[in-house]
Amino acid sequence: MSACDRALTHAKNLKIDECESVFSQRKIITVRITDSEIAEIKQNQEKSLGIRVINQKKISAAQTTNIEEAPKIVEQALSSSALQRPKEFWKSLPSEFKSSARIEKLYDKKLVNISGTQAVDIAQTMINAASHSKISCITGSLNIVSESLEISNTNGLCCSDDATYISGTINADSEEGSLPVSGIGQASCRTLGAFTPELVGSDALKMCVDSINPQKPEAGEYSIIFDPYSVGELLAFVFSSNFDLKTYSDKKSCFSNKLGSKIAVDEFSLIDDAHAPEGIGSKIFDDEGFETTSQSLIEKGIFQGLYSDLFHAFKEGKESSGNATRLGSPMGRSAEPIPSAAPHNIRIIGNGMSRDEIIKDTKKGLLVGRLWYTYAVNPTKGDFSCTARSGVRIIENGKIKSPGTPVRIVHNLPVMLQNISAIGNDSKNVLQWASLPSIAPTVKAERIKVIPI
């Protein structure tokens, strides 16, 4: 009998109204890169069991890494429910999972069976590709995760999934020229064959070397071309929360009361793509056992949809969108007993210009390769702040004139969405540190003020 089955059997014996059990088994390989060499390799095996109890509409939870304690954890969760108030809006956990959908390229036995030595070889390839006489230091990491997840409840739901993930990041620093500069390369996917370590290193090298001897841009208004990595930062830390049902209902979204209204240019569409092949957040069922779908958030400029989990959907008198999430670190899913709502792969769909075409079509602009310190200044209005410190390029009359020094951008999301003028055809998986996965292309927005630092 599995840990989930033991927990649910005990919950039924205790006459608990509803009980949900989540079991996660994960293998994680992490290679850490410091001072241009392999500094550490760690291999962890993790098992965890999360229990959520709903009794008399009181919701409580507990978690353990000692799988043999499954019945005890159910009792702990139940005992803590005495401290809870009933959630009168609660209806029920799902009773079954049915789906005929298939998603390609989310599981790779080569990543399951990969050795520490093979992982080190991949990380060394990233380092070698970033090495150059003008590069003073290389740092970064490689993470490989394989996992098995089971979600069951006392209503008869039982679903399981096996998944693999690989992600690599390289930071290249240079002391050449007038100021220290840096560059980043990043890639993430679900199969070994789709991961190109040479590209991770060479992207970091190019951004860094091309940033040497930067010129200071003038303060003022520019067309800003955001490369995919910086777009991913905006999607994770500025865009995504505004489409959360809870945030929207609490009037904390900058688009509250605008569902069905035009909030962006006609050429802009935003989806939550749960079924993208190789997508870091792609999955058949969410972390409560609901079938996932690819759903529209903005369609041709019109605000179309919100995402939610069960709890907040019930609270607003709606149904779950299939976005319950238990994020695992550094990637994948965990056995956190209480899920939260999040997009699976937040993705921009657009008109598909090439990056070179976008640059050629820009009279006065800045190209931004990487953003730092991105956060909402006033979430209800959509004001946000970020700093472009890496990969800044000054564009004049359709050509890159020179690298640029760092600039600060303080802007407004609703205003930016009304001023997007181009979307690239170079979409890629972007996984920011400790954040949501996205699928992002190059995006150009007009009339953005910048302040040189």
N, C-alpha and C positions, 0 to 999 in steps of 0.2 A: 504494500500500500504506500502511495506517495505521501510526501509531507502535506500536500494540499488536501488529499483525501482524509488523512488522519485528523487534520484540523477541522474539516467540514463535518466529519462523523461526530467529533466531540461537540461541535456547535449544535448539531441536531439533537444530541443527547441532552444538552443543556436547555433545549427548547428556545434557542435564540431565534428571533424572527428571520433575520438574514445574516449571512456571514460570507465574506469574500476572502479568498486566499490567493496570494501571488508568490510564486516561487521563481527565483532567478539563480541561475548557475552561470558564472562568467570566468573566462580565462583572459587575462590582460597582460600584454607584453608592452613595456615602456622602455624606450631607449632615449636617454637624455644626452644632449650634445652641449658641451661647454668648452670654451677656449679652442675651438676648431677641432675637437676630437671627441670620441665617445667617452663620456664621463661615467655613465652608469647604465646598467640594464637590469630591469626588474621584471619578474614573472610572478603574477598573483593568480591564485585560484580562489574564487569567492562563491559562497552559497548564502542565500538570504531568503527568509520567509516573512512576508508581510500579511497581516490580518486586519481586516476592517469588519467591524460588527455594527449592525443596525438593529437595535432592540427597543421596542416601544418608541420608535422614531428618534432614538438617541444614537448618535454616531460616534464611535470611538475606535481606537486602533492600537496596534502594537507590532513590534518587529523583532526578529532574532536572527542571529547567524548560526545558532545551534538548532539544527533542523529536527533533532530528536525531541525538542521541547514544544512541538506544534500544539498539543493540547493545552499546555501551560500558558502559551501565548494567547490562545483564545480566551482563557480565563482572565488573564491580565487585561485584555482589551475590554472584556465584559465588565470587569470591576471598575474600570475608569469611566464607564458610561454613567455611573451614578453622579458624576460631576457635570454631566452634560444636560442641556435643556433640549426637549424634543424639537425636532425640525418638522413641523406640521406639514410642510410642503412636500416632504419626501414621499416618493411613490414606491419604486421597487428597482432592485438590481435586474439586469437582463436575465432571461431564462435560457437562451440558446444563441449560438452563433452559426449562421449559415452564409456561405459565400462560395461562389464559383470563380471568383477573380483569381488571377495569377499575376505576380509581379516578377519580372526577370531580374537576375543579377543582384540578389540581396544576400546570397549565401554562397560561400566558396570553401570547399574542404581544404584547399591549399592554405587558407588563412587559419583554419581550425588546427591544422597539423604543422604549422610553421614553427621552426625551432628558434631559439634565442640567437644562434649563430647566423641564421638566415636574416633575422631582423636586424642584427648588427651590420650585415653586408648591405642591406637596403639603406640604412642610415648613413653608412660610409659613402655610398654612392651619392647621396644628397650632399654630403660634405664636399666630396671631390668636385661635384658640378658647380659648387659655389666658390671654390678656391681660385684665387687670382692674386697677382702681385700687389694689387691695390686694396685687397681685402685684409683688414687687420684682425678681425675676429668673427668666428661663425658660431652661432648658438642655435638651439632648436630642439625638436623632439620627434619621435616616431611612436605612434600608439597603434596597437593591433588588438582588437577585441573579438572574441567569439563567445556567443551566449545562447542559452536555452531559457525560454520563458514559458511559464504555465500560469493561466488565470482560471480559477474555478470559483463557483459559489453554490450556495445551498438551494438555489432555484433551478439547478441542473446545468448551468453553463460550464463548459470545459473546453478551453482552446489553448493551443501551444504553438510555439514558433522557435525556429533556429535562425540565427542571424550572424553575420560577420561584418566587421568594419576595419578600415585602415585609414590613418590620417598622419600626414607629415608636415612639419613646418620648419623652415630655415630662416633665420635672421642673419643678414650679413652686414657688418659694420666696417667703415673705412675712416681712417684719419688723414687721408690724402686731401690736399687742397686747403681751401680757406676755412672750412668748418667740418666737423665730424658729420657723416651722413650714414644712412642705413637703407636696407632694402629687405623685403620679405617675399618668400615663396611658400605657397601652401597648396595642398591637394588632399582631398578626402573622397573615399568611395567605398564600395562594398565587396569588391573582388580584387584579387591580386593583379590580374591581367590589366585592369583599368588604371592601376596606379603607376605613375612614371616618376621615379625618384629623381632622375636627371633633371626633369623639368622644374621640380621644387627648388633644387639648388640653383639652376640657371636663371630662374625668375628672380630669385633673391639677388644674385650677382648682377644681373642687368639693371634692376631698380637701383641698387646701391651705386654701381660705377657710373651710371648715367646721372646720378645726383651730385657728383663731385663738382665743386666750385659753383654752388648755387647763387643766383642773383635774387635780390629782394624785390618781390612784386610791389607795385604801388597799391596803397589802400584804395578800395573802390568796388565797383560792381563788375562781375565777370560772368561769362558762361563757364560753368563748372562741369567738367567731364569726370565722372566718378568711375574708376575702374571696378571690375567685379568684386574685388576684395573689400573695397570701401563701401560699395553698395550693400554687401552682406552685413556690414556693421550697421548701416542705417536700417536695414530690414529688421535686424535682431533687436536693436536698442531704441529705435524711434517709431518704426511702422507697426510692428506686430501687436503690441498691447492694445492699440486702438480698435482692433477687430475682435477682442475678447468680449463675449457676451456680458460678463460681470462688469468689466470696465465701462462698457457702453451703457449698461443699465444703471450703473452708479453715477452716470453723467461725468465720468472722468476721461472719456475719450474725446479727442478733439473733433470727432465726427458724430457725437451723440445727437440724436434726433434728426440725423441726415440720411438714414437708411432709405435707399431708393432715389437719392438725389445725386446730382453730378458733382463729384469732388475732385476730378482729375481731367486731364486732356483726353480727347477721344481715343488717342493712340495708346493709352496706358491701361493695362489690365494686370491684376494681381490675383493669384490663386494660391490655395493651399494644396499642393500636389502630393498627396499621400502615396501615389502609385508610381512615382518616377523611378525607372531603373537606375541603380547605383545611388539613389538618393539616401543620404544619411538618416533621414527621418521616415523613410518609406516603410510601410507595414500594411498587412491585410486587415488586422483588427487593432483597435486602440487599447489602452491599458485598463479598460473596463469590460472589454469583450464585444464592443460594437464594431460592425463593419466600417472600414474607412472608405472615403470617397475623395475624388478630386473636386474641391468646391471653390466657387468664385467668391472673392472678397470685393474686388473692383472689376467690373466688366466694361471695357470701352469707356472708362471714365465714370461709370455709375457705381455707387456704393451698393453692393449686392448682398453681402453675407457676413455672418459672425460665426465664430467657433466657440464651442463649449464642451464641458464635461456634464455628467449627470446631475451633480449637486446643484450647480448654478443654473442649468437648464430647468430643473424642477422648480427652483426658487422663482424663476421668471415665468412659470407656466408653459414651458416649451419642452421640446425633446432634445436629447444630446445630438450634437453634430458628429460625434465620433472622434473627439479630440482630447479625451482623457490621456494624460501623459505622466509617466513616472521616469523622469530623465536619469540615465545612468552616467557615470563619469569614467573615462573621458568621453565616451559615446555610448549609444544604445539605451537599453532600458534597465530599470532597477526593480526591486521589490518594495519600494516605498509604500507604506500601507494606505496613504491618502494621496490620490492623484490630483493633479491640477490641469487646467486647460492650456493647451499650447498648439500652435500650428505644427504640422509634421515637416513639410518642406515649403516655406513661404517663397513664392516664385513670381518674378516679373515676366510678363509676356508682352512683347512689343513688335515694332516694325522691322527689326532685323537689319540695321545698317552695320557695316563693318566699322571697327574702331578707327581705322585709317580714314574712312569716309567721314566719320563724325569729327575728327580732328581737322580735316581739310575744309569742313563746312563751318569752322569756328573762327571768327574774326579776332575777338579778344577773349582769351579764356585761360583757365588753369586746368591741368590734368592732375587728378588726385589719385595716387596709388594706394594709400593707406590712411585710415583715420584712427585717431587716438581719443580717449576721454570723451566718448560720445554718450550723451545722456539728455533726457528731457528736462528742460528748464521750467517750463510751465505746461504739463501734460494736457490739461483741459483746453488750452489754446493751440497746442501743437508746436510751441517754441522749443527748439533744441540747440545744443551747442556741441561742437566737435573741433578737433585740431588736426590739420593735415601736416604731418611731420615727415613722412617718407614718400618718395615718388612724386613730388610736386614738379610739374613742368609748366613753364610759361608759354602760351600759344599766341602767336600774332599772325593774322592773315593766313590762317590755315596751315601754319607750320610751327613745330616746336622750336622756339627761339633759344631757350636755355633751361636748365634746372632751376627750381625756385626754392627759397628758404621757407620754413614753416609759416603757416597762416592759421588764424582762428576763424571759424565760420559760426555765426549765430544766426539762425534762420527759423523759418516756420514751415511745418510739414504741409498744411493745406495750401499755402502759397506756392511751395515748391511743386506740388502735384499739378497745379494749374500752369506751370511754366516749364514742364518737361518738353524738350524739343527733339530728342533722339534717344532711341533704345537700340543697343547693339545686338549682334547675332552671336556673341561669344559667351553665352551662359555657362557657368561652371558651379559646381558645389562649393559653397563657402561655409566653413565651420569656425566661427570666432571662438576664442577661449571662453570656456564656461558659459556657452550661449546656445541659441537655437540654430539648427541647420537651415540654410537657405540655398536657393539656386538663382544666381544673380548674373546679369549681363552688364556691360558698360551702359551708363545712363548719363545723358547731358541735361542739365537744367539751367535756365536763363535767369539773369538778374539776381545773382547772389552776391551779397556784400562780403568782402573778406578783410581781415585786419592782419597785416604782417606782424610777426612776433619777433 
